[in-house]
């Protein structure tokens, strides 16, 4: 358990730094594309970097989306596997609340998006845009403004986001796989089986795993399945329990190695080329009048917040799940607002689900809503932090007074 807690602390620390870098990358993209040099941003994003022997003709933006995000999803797969086997989700009683909360945070946003955007072109799949919570972004906000909140808040938010990401991954696999090449799919399955066998045989050299990962990615790409799912599959097939005498399990070693690259390079580069949205008066006007934009905004802000908090309250109220230690309902509401921060996966789903001008408008809606959720969540967390700190100060004062009174009684007794 000590090792699990230390790994959780390290994960939170890395994701927090990654979240800050992510925000910087998004800000740079917005400033760049809306500056006099905006044409250079578009030119770089649309530059094709081909690998002709493999018939891969992807632009810079597509490489960050299909290639670099596979590394992000690999880390997500490792984290899901670790949480399910040895982490917070391994115990059904502890896992019940974040699993239920994540489900509520997926279903209600989807229903709101469908209701508001019904009949809008692209909403047959676009309803999935507001269902995902960005782990790095949300944890960064929590770290910056919720330092005085009990540590159980971080565990709850991380567990919720892990389950949320798992559901989003399943949706990507189901919604955006139009046609499948069975031969290439079998090739990807063979690469996954070889990865599992190498783990089972305790092989450690990257000379085996790196080629298998590349083959799996390419096979899924050619099969017609979004290639980022290769990262998830390989992460879930990685061993998370150390052998006797083994200092660390392979999943732990790989997280140490890959997560800083994912959080500090891959996700920020994706954000850089996915967040470049021209913002002008027309776009801001459409955010509050266009049904597509409203579906995303309301799905994230209302759907995520009410879905996470509402279903959590009901689960606790009817005894299905237990409330995290030291957390009140107001704390959980603040964390639910952070759940409305949809960034990395929401932007990915936007690019997969929509076409034309709708993509830019939907991205603007995701960016504006995520920023609004982060500001609102920060304000609530700061307020709750002051409440918790005042409570701790009062308890500390009470203990000091109690010790002082006890000491005085002992002195009086000895005098008598």
Secondary structure, 3 states (H helix, E strand, C coil): CHHHHHHHHHHHHHHHHHHHHHHHHHHHHHHHHCCCCHHHHHHHHCCEEEEHHHCEEEEHHHHHHHHHHHHHHHHHHHHHHHHHHCCCCCCHHHHHHHHHHHHHHHHHHHHHHHHHCCCCCCHHHHCCHHHCCCHHHHHHHHHHHCCCCCCHHHHHHHHHHHHHHHHHHHHHHHHCCCCCCHHHHHHHHHHHHHHHHHHHCCCCCHHHHHHHHHHHHHHHHHHCCCCCHHHHHHHHCCCCCCCCCCCCCHHHHHHHHHHHHHHHHHHHHHHHHHCCCCCCHHHHHHHCCCHHHHHHHHHHHHHHHHHHHHHHHHHHHCCCCCCCCCCCHHHHHHHHHHCCCCCHHHHHHHHHHCCCHHHHHHHHHHHHHHHHHHHHHHHHHHHHHHHHHHHHHHHHHHHHHHHHHHHHHHHHHHHC
